[in-house]
Amino acid sequence: MYNKQNVHKPVKTKCMLKGSNHRLKHSPRLTLNVEKHLVEHVSSQIVMGISIDNYLQWNSQINNVCGKLNMKVNLLKRPSPF
């Protein structure tokens, strides 16, 4: 059943090719158009709180988590006036 509320938003839609380093180097650039809108090509994306890159490696997720932890640890190091 088709419902106009279920239509995706072309502004938020992004595309990503996933694969090995060798395959991605030799693959052509993907160009997608949806409803006359060019879909943005990204190399990493955060989906449901998990950072995914086009090589399917965890480096970007680990960097994001470590950055958040470092901020919180530095807040705990500050002296408290109490």
Biotite code that builds the C-alpha atoms (Angstrom):
import biotite.structure as struc

atoms = struc.array([
    struc.Atom([0.000, 0.000, 0.000], chain_id="A", res_id=1, res_name="MET", atom_name="CA", element="C"),
    struc.Atom([1.520, 3.299, -1.096], chain_id="A", res_id=2, res_name="TYR", atom_name="CA", element="C"),
    struc.Atom([1.327, 6.192, 1.315], chain_id="A", res_id=3, res_name="ASN", atom_name="CA", element="C"),
    struc.Atom([2.691, 9.685, 0.614], chain_id="A", res_id=4, res_name="LYS", atom_name="CA", element="C"),
    struc.Atom([3.994, 9.880, 4.196], chain_id="A", res_id=5, res_name="GLN", atom_name="CA", element="C"),
    struc.Atom([6.316, 6.910, 3.544], chain_id="A", res_id=6, res_name="ASN", atom_name="CA", element="C"),
    struc.Atom([8.212, 8.666, 0.752], chain_id="A", res_id=7, res_name="VAL", atom_name="CA", element="C"),
    struc.Atom([11.910, 9.128, 1.537], chain_id="A", res_id=8, res_name="HIS", atom_name="CA", element="C"),
    struc.Atom([13.422, 12.586, 1.793], chain_id="A", res_id=9, res_name="LYS", atom_name="CA", element="C"),
    struc.Atom([15.953, 13.087, -1.032], chain_id="A", res_id=10, res_name="PRO", atom_name="CA", element="C"),
    struc.Atom([17.810, 15.726, 0.996], chain_id="A", res_id=11, res_name="VAL", atom_name="CA", element="C"),
    struc.Atom([18.636, 13.195, 3.744], chain_id="A", res_id=12, res_name="LYS", atom_name="CA", element="C"),
    struc.Atom([19.385, 10.277, 1.402], chain_id="A", res_id=13, res_name="THR", atom_name="CA", element="C"),
    struc.Atom([23.060, 9.349, 0.990], chain_id="A", res_id=14, res_name="LYS", atom_name="CA", element="C"),
    struc.Atom([24.825, 6.552, -0.862], chain_id="A", res_id=15, res_name="CYS", atom_name="CA", element="C"),
    struc.Atom([27.993, 4.640, -0.035], chain_id="A", res_id=16, res_name="MET", atom_name="CA", element="C"),
    struc.Atom([29.863, 1.942, -1.939], chain_id="A", res_id=17, res_name="LEU", atom_name="CA", element="C"),
    struc.Atom([31.241, -0.723, 0.388], chain_id="A", res_id=18, res_name="LYS", atom_name="CA", element="C"),
    struc.Atom([34.123, -3.056, -0.325], chain_id="A", res_id=19, res_name="GLY", atom_name="CA", element="C"),
    struc.Atom([37.829, -3.661, -0.088], chain_id="A", res_id=20, res_name="SER", atom_name="CA", element="C"),
    struc.Atom([40.393, -0.951, -0.713], chain_id="A", res_id=21, res_name="ASN", atom_name="CA", element="C"),
    struc.Atom([41.394, -2.576, -4.019], chain_id="A", res_id=22, res_name="HIS", atom_name="CA", element="C"),
    struc.Atom([37.817, -2.862, -5.309], chain_id="A", res_id=23, res_name="ARG", atom_name="CA", element="C"),
    struc.Atom([36.904, 0.702, -4.353], chain_id="A", res_id=24, res_name="LEU", atom_name="CA", element="C"),
    struc.Atom([39.991, 2.132, -6.100], chain_id="A", res_id=25, res_name="LYS", atom_name="CA", element="C"),
    struc.Atom([39.006, 0.470, -9.373], chain_id="A", res_id=26, res_name="HIS", atom_name="CA", element="C"),
    struc.Atom([35.252, 1.079, -9.213], chain_id="A", res_id=27, res_name="SER", atom_name="CA", element="C"),
    struc.Atom([33.676, 4.020, -11.050], chain_id="A", res_id=28, res_name="PRO", atom_name="CA", element="C"),
    struc.Atom([32.118, 6.920, -9.157], chain_id="A", res_id=29, res_name="ARG", atom_name="CA", element="C"),
    struc.Atom([28.456, 6.186, -8.473], chain_id="A", res_id=30, res_name="LEU", atom_name="CA", element="C"),
    struc.Atom([25.970, 8.901, -9.432], chain_id="A", res_id=31, res_name="THR", atom_name="CA", element="C"),
    struc.Atom([22.378, 8.476, -8.262], chain_id="A", res_id=32, res_name="LEU", atom_name="CA", element="C"),
    struc.Atom([19.433, 10.742, -8.913], chain_id="A", res_id=33, res_name="ASN", atom_name="CA", element="C"),
    struc.Atom([16.159, 10.351, -7.023], chain_id="A", res_id=34, res_name="VAL", atom_name="CA", element="C"),
    struc.Atom([13.251, 12.524, -8.026], chain_id="A", res_id=35, res_name="GLU", atom_name="CA", element="C"),
    struc.Atom([15.635, 14.909, -9.839], chain_id="A", res_id=36, res_name="LYS", atom_name="CA", element="C"),
    struc.Atom([17.834, 15.262, -6.735], chain_id="A", res_id=37, res_name="HIS", atom_name="CA", element="C"),
    struc.Atom([21.460, 14.165, -6.810], chain_id="A", res_id=38, res_name="LEU", atom_name="CA", element="C"),
    struc.Atom([22.136, 11.714, -3.956], chain_id="A", res_id=39, res_name="VAL", atom_name="CA", element="C"),
    struc.Atom([25.235, 12.649, -1.945], chain_id="A", res_id=40, res_name="GLU", atom_name="CA", element="C"),
    struc.Atom([28.097, 10.109, -1.979], chain_id="A", res_id=41, res_name="HIS", atom_name="CA", element="C"),
    struc.Atom([29.773, 9.614, 1.422], chain_id="A", res_id=42, res_name="VAL", atom_name="CA", element="C"),
    struc.Atom([32.691, 7.511, 2.631], chain_id="A", res_id=43, res_name="SER", atom_name="CA", element="C"),
    struc.Atom([31.350, 7.099, 6.180], chain_id="A", res_id=44, res_name="SER", atom_name="CA", element="C"),
    struc.Atom([27.961, 7.482, 7.817], chain_id="A", res_id=45, res_name="GLN", atom_name="CA", element="C"),
    struc.Atom([26.496, 7.149, 11.295], chain_id="A", res_id=46, res_name="ILE", atom_name="CA", element="C"),
    struc.Atom([23.591, 4.690, 11.236], chain_id="A", res_id=47, res_name="VAL", atom_name="CA", element="C"),
    struc.Atom([21.671, 4.019, 14.444], chain_id="A", res_id=48, res_name="MET", atom_name="CA", element="C"),
    struc.Atom([24.572, 5.367, 16.507], chain_id="A", res_id=49, res_name="GLY", atom_name="CA", element="C"),
    struc.Atom([27.263, 3.257, 14.831], chain_id="A", res_id=50, res_name="ILE", atom_name="CA", element="C"),
    struc.Atom([29.789, 4.810, 12.474], chain_id="A", res_id=51, res_name="SER", atom_name="CA", element="C"),
    struc.Atom([30.189, 2.752, 9.295], chain_id="A", res_id=52, res_name="ILE", atom_name="CA", element="C"),
    struc.Atom([32.822, 3.448, 6.648], chain_id="A", res_id=53, res_name="ASP", atom_name="CA", element="C"),
    struc.Atom([33.003, 2.184, 3.084], chain_id="A", res_id=54, res_name="ASN", atom_name="CA", element="C"),
    struc.Atom([35.785, -0.307, 3.948], chain_id="A", res_id=55, res_name="TYR", atom_name="CA", element="C"),
    struc.Atom([33.643, -1.863, 6.722], chain_id="A", res_id=56, res_name="LEU", atom_name="CA", element="C"),
    struc.Atom([36.330, -1.156, 9.319], chain_id="A", res_id=57, res_name="GLN", atom_name="CA", element="C"),
    struc.Atom([35.806, -0.012, 12.904], chain_id="A", res_id=58, res_name="TRP", atom_name="CA", element="C"),
    struc.Atom([38.371, 2.835, 12.883], chain_id="A", res_id=59, res_name="ASN", atom_name="CA", element="C"),
    struc.Atom([35.828, 5.653, 12.595], chain_id="A", res_id=60, res_name="SER", atom_name="CA", element="C"),
    struc.Atom([33.597, 4.125, 15.309], chain_id="A", res_id=61, res_name="GLN", atom_name="CA", element="C"),
    struc.Atom([36.534, 3.661, 17.682], chain_id="A", res_id=62, res_name="ILE", atom_name="CA", element="C"),
    struc.Atom([37.728, 7.244, 17.050], chain_id="A", res_id=63, res_name="ASN", atom_name="CA", element="C"),
    struc.Atom([34.231, 8.613, 17.771], chain_id="A", res_id=64, res_name="ASN", atom_name="CA", element="C"),
    struc.Atom([33.894, 6.634, 21.018], chain_id="A", res_id=65, res_name="VAL", atom_name="CA", element="C"),
    struc.Atom([37.428, 7.545, 22.181], chain_id="A", res_id=66, res_name="CYS", atom_name="CA", element="C"),
    struc.Atom([36.789, 11.225, 21.478], chain_id="A", res_id=67, res_name="GLY", atom_name="CA", element="C"),
    struc.Atom([33.601, 11.196, 23.557], chain_id="A", res_id=68, res_name="LYS", atom_name="CA", element="C"),
    struc.Atom([35.337, 9.323, 26.397], chain_id="A", res_id=69, res_name="LEU", atom_name="CA", element="C"),
    struc.Atom([38.292, 11.747, 26.415], chain_id="A", res_id=70, res_name="ASN", atom_name="CA", element="C"),
    struc.Atom([35.909, 14.700, 26.737], chain_id="A", res_id=71, res_name="MET", atom_name="CA", element="C"),
    struc.Atom([34.162, 13.101, 29.724], chain_id="A", res_id=72, res_name="LYS", atom_name="CA", element="C"),
    struc.Atom([37.429, 12.084, 31.414], chain_id="A", res_id=73, res_name="VAL", atom_name="CA", element="C"),
    struc.Atom([38.750, 15.647, 31.047], chain_id="A", res_id=74, res_name="ASN", atom_name="CA", element="C"),
    struc.Atom([35.567, 16.976, 32.666], chain_id="A", res_id=75, res_name="LEU", atom_name="CA", element="C"),
    struc.Atom([36.149, 14.654, 35.637], chain_id="A", res_id=76, res_name="LEU", atom_name="CA", element="C"),
    struc.Atom([39.744, 15.907, 36.007], chain_id="A", res_id=77, res_name="LYS", atom_name="CA", element="C"),
    struc.Atom([38.621, 19.488, 36.589], chain_id="A", res_id=78, res_name="ARG", atom_name="CA", element="C"),
    struc.Atom([38.705, 20.513, 40.237], chain_id="A", res_id=79, res_name="PRO", atom_name="CA", element="C"),
    struc.Atom([35.322, 20.877, 41.845], chain_id="A", res_id=80, res_name="SER", atom_name="CA", element="C"),
    struc.Atom([34.540, 23.931, 44.036], chain_id="A", res_id=81, res_name="PRO", atom_name="CA", element="C"),
    struc.Atom([32.691, 21.739, 46.566], chain_id="A", res_id=82, res_name="PHE", atom_name="CA", element="C"),
])
